[in-house]
Amino acid sequence: MDPSSATSVNGYYSFLNRSMDDLERVYLSNNFMSVHFLQRALCLLRTSHSHLTLLVQKLQLPVGDKWLDEYMDESSKLWEACLVIKTAVSSVENFSSAGISIASTLDGHYHHRRLSPQLSRQVIRAITVCRREAIGIEEENRALIENRVQRFPFWSEQTAAMESSTKLQNGFSGFRGVLYATRNMSSLLLMVLINGLVYCFPGDATLSQTQTQTQNQVGGFVGAMGRLQQRVAAEVGRIGVRKGMLMHEYRRSKAALEELKAELERRFCGGGGGGGESEEEGERELRERVENLKGCFGNLRNGTESIVAQIDDLFDEIVEGRKKLLDFCSHR
């Protein structure tokens, strides 16, 4: 960490510039909405908040003034949004467990050489249950978006006029400008995380409003923010996602389920292998489907567990930061 990012306003803006450039590179070098990219976006939320808390203590701000209320308000909004994300990600646990259980069931029968039709039908039923679990997750997440996320003020345009004022930008020794820069970046990152980990409505206003808000922002990081927002919106349109959770590992796990189900139905519900396919070749193809399923669901489980742990760490940091600033003000 560059010490200046938490000790001066200019250093903090430089930190935002570098961080957004780094995040853009991660986006370009990974699958769309991969867990790795989403983890980096969440990490940037955490580090920007912790740097902001340290910076406040260096700016010699007046005790108990409005800056403290603005900081507390912003950290509360961040908490609420991340709580929704954690709720959605935690709900994937049963889906992941069901998928891994299916792979384990098939894994345990390879020593029989040939999978029986009875076990095949049992696995197909388990896949159907797992698919229903995914549908339930997405319905619950959709309700989260409609009932909670759309009421958040992150995408409100009420601050745009304020941010265009140089006087307000420089308020409280530059703190207000830093806070608004952080708020705009948080809006973008939360938009990305919510579309990736909760639910996405393609064409929804949240995919385009953030850029409107950041047009007047100080600092070069606005360019990276605008590009990232545009790339996410364009990719959603390109891959033809109608709605739902965009996380790559989640979508890939659902696809692996469908591939395994189709293979089982082809072999056992449609009259066997057919086409002169050898038993050995059929077993090899089935094993590949199972290994793919195991890998996809393993990556999904590991990724979601890591994201939940990161959010819990962020909650601890928010609590600690608020306590530090209250103590800081009371002892001056």
N, C-alpha and C positions, 0 to 999 in steps of 0.2 A: 504494500500500500504506500502511495506517495504521501508523505506527511503533510504536504501543502493542501491536499484535497480536504483535510479536516481542520485546517488552520486559517484559510483565507478564502474569500469569495471567489477570486479568480482561480485559485487552485481547485475549488469545488466544481466550477464550470468545466475546467480542463478534465477533471475526473469523469464528468458526464459525457464529454466528447469522446474520450477514450473508451469508456464503457459501452456506449451505443455502437461505436465502430466495431468493437470486439463482438458484441452480440450479433451484429449484422453478419460478420464473418462466420460465426457459429451457425446462423440460420442457413447461410448459403452452402455450408459444407456438410449438412445433415439432412435427413429425410424431413419432409414438411411436418411441422408440429411434433418432432421427435421428443422423447422424454429428455434427452440431453439438452436440447434447445430450451425446453420449458424449464428445466432445472436452472439453466443459466439466467433465464429471464427472472425467475424467482430469486436467485442469488443477487441479481442487480437491485431488485427491490430491497433486499435486506441491507446490502452494503450502502446504498444511497441513504437509507433511513439512519443507519448507524453513523455515517459520515456527517449527516445533517445534525444529528444530536451533538456530536463532538464540536462541529463548527459553531453552533449556537453558544457554546461555553467560551469561545474565543472572541466573540464579537462585542463584548461589553454592552450588552443590551440592557435597557432600563428594567428594573425589577418589577414583575407583576404587570407589565404593560400588555397591550393587545397581541404582541407577537407570541406570547405564551399561549393565549387562547387559540390563535391560529395554528400553532404547532400541535396542541392537544386535539383540536378538531380534525386536523389532517391525519394524525396517527390513529384516531378513532375510526375514521373512514377506511383507512388501510386495514385495520383489524377486521372490520365488518366484511369487507370484500374477501379477504383471505379466509375468513371463517366459512363463507359460502363455498369457496374453492376446496377447502379441506373437507367439508361435508360431502361434496360431489366425488372427490377422489377416494375418500374412505368407502363410499358405496360400491366401488369397483372390487373390493376385497372378496366378496362372495362369488362374483363372476370369475375372478382369477382362480380362486380355490376350486370351483367347479371344473374349469378348463384343465387345471393341473391334475385333478382327480381322474378325469377322462383319459388323459395321457397315461397316467399311472396304471389304470385298469388294463389298458391295452399292452403296456409295457410288461406287465406281470404275466401275460399269456403268450408271449413269444416262444417260450420254451415248449409250447404245445405244437409248434410248427405251423399249424393252420388254425385260424380263428373260426370258431363255430358260428353258425347262423344265429343261434340263441344269444351268444354274447354280442354279436354284431347288432342285433335288434335292441339289446339292453343299452349298448353304447349310443345308438341312434336316439333312443328315448332320453338318455342323459344329455345329449347334445341339444335336443329340443328344449329341455328344462333350462339349459345354460343360455340358449337364445332368448328364452322368456325373461331370464334374469337381466340380460342386456336391455331388453325392451323396457323393463321396469326401471332400470337405472336411468335410461334416457328420458322417460316420462317424469321421474322425480327431478331430474336435473332441469328439464324444461320448466317445471313448476318453480324451481329455485330462481330461474331467470325471470319468469313472469311476475313472481310475487316479491322478490327481494332485490335482484340485481338492477332491474330497470328503475328502481326507486333511488338508487345511489346517485349522489350529485357529482360523480366523477366526470360525467359526460355533459354536465350543464354548461351552457355558454355564458353564464352570468359573469365569469371572471375574465372573459376575453377583453372587454373594454378596459378593465382595471390593469391588465397586464401590458397594455399598449402605452400606459403612462410611465414616463421615465421617473417621475417623482415617486410614484408608488413602487416602481422597480427598486429604487434605491432606499426605500423606507427601512428603518431599523438597521442602519449600517449595511444595507444590501441584503439583509435576511429575507425580506419579503420577495425580492426577485429570485433568490435561491429557492425559497419555498414554492413559488409558482413554477419554477423550472422542474423541481422535483415532482410537483403535483402533475404536471403535464406528462412527464416521463412515466410516472406511476399509472396514469390513465391509459397510456399506450400498453404498458406491460400487463396491466390487469385485463385490458381488452384481449390481449393475446392469450393470457392464461385462462380466462373464462371461456374463450372460444375453443381452446385446446382441451381443457380439463372439465368443463361443465357442459356447455351446450352452445351450438352455433346456429343462428338463423342466417343463411347466406343472403346477402343484400340488406341485412339489418343495419340500422344507422350507426351502431357501435363500430362498424368496420370503417366508417368514413368520417365520423364526427371529430375524432381525436386530431386528425390533421388540420381541420379547420381551427381548432383551438390553439394550435402551436404555431401558426403563421407569424405571430408577432413576438415569439419567444427570443430571448437573448441567447446567443451562443450557437456554434456550428452544429451542435448535436441535433438540432431540429431537422437538418437534412437527412440524417440517418433515421430519425424517427419517422419522417414522412415516407422514406423509401421502404422501411420495414412494414409500415401500415399498408402501403400500396401493394407490396409483394404478398402479404397475407390475403388481402382481398382478392387479388388476381389469381392466386393459387387455389383459393376456395372455388372460384368460378371455373378454373381450368380442370380440376379433378372432378367437378360435377357433384360435390357433396350437397345433398338436399337439406339436411339438418342433422344435428346430433353432435357428439363429442369428436373433435378433430384429432386428438392425440394419435400419432402414427401407430404406436404399439397396441392401442385399443382397437383401432380399425383393422390392423393386421391380425390380431387374435380372432376377431370375428370372422375374417376371411378364412383363416386356417380351420376354424370350426366347420365352415361351409364346405371347404375342400375335403376334409375328412369325411363328413357326412355323405357327400356325393360319391366318394370312393367306396364307402361301405355299402351304400345303396346299389351302386353299379355291380359290385361283386356278389352281394348276398340277397338283395331284393329284386335284382333284375336278371336272375338266372345264372349267376356265377360270373367268372372272369370273361368268358366269351372270346371270340376273335382269335382263338388258338393261343391265348396267353398262357404261358407256363405258370405252374403253381409258384415256382421259385421267383419268377419275375413279379407276380402279383404280391407276394409277401414283401418283396423289396420295396415296391411302390407304397404299400400300406405302411411299412416301417418309416419311410421317408415322410409320409403325412403325419405320422405320430410324432416323430422327432421335431418336425416343423412346429406342430402344435405345442409341444413341450417347451421349445425355445421361445415361441411367441408369448405364451402365458407366463413363462419364467421372467422374461424381460418386462412384461407388463406389471407383474407383482413387485419385482425389485424397484422398478421406476416409481410406481405409485407409493410404495413404502418410503422411498427416499424423499419424495415430494411432501408427504405428510410430515416427516421428520423435520424438513426444512421450514415448513409453515409453523410447526411447534416452536422451533428455534426463533423464528421471527416474532412470534407472540411474546416469548421471553424477553427478546431485545426491546420490543415496544414497551413492555412493562418497566424494564430496567431504565430505558431512556426517559420515560415520563417521570420516574422516581428521581433520576439524576437531576433533571431540570428543576423539579420542584424543590429538591434539596439545595441546588445551586442558587435558586432565587431566595430561599429562606435564610441562607447563611451569608448573604452579601449585605 
